[in-house]
C-alpha cells in the first residue's frame, strides 16, 4: 500500500515537472504533451507493479501515443511482458520495443 502511494506521488511529481518543461521545443500542444506524459507514466506504473519487471532498468517514453521501451532485461519473457503491458495502456497506438536481453 505504501509503495503504491509513493509511486502515485512520484508520477504526479514527474507530470508536474514535465508541464514546466514546456511544449515549445517539441512542437506539440500542451494537451498532446500531457497525454504523452500520462501514457508514459501509466506504462511505467504497470512495469513497476509487475513482479518480473519491477527491478529491471526499463525506460519508457511516449510521443503521440507511440511508446518506446529501452533498457536491459534478463529474459525474452520479460521483454515480451513489458511490451504487452505497454499495449494494455489506453492511448498507446504503437510500441517500439528496444529492450536488450542480457
Buried (B, 14 or more C-beta within 10 A) or exposed (E): EEEEEEBEEBBEEBBEEBEEEEBEEEEBEEEBBBBBBBBBBBBBBBBBEBEBBEEBEBEBBBBEBBBBBBBEBEEEEBBEBBBEBBBEBEBBEEBBBEBEEE
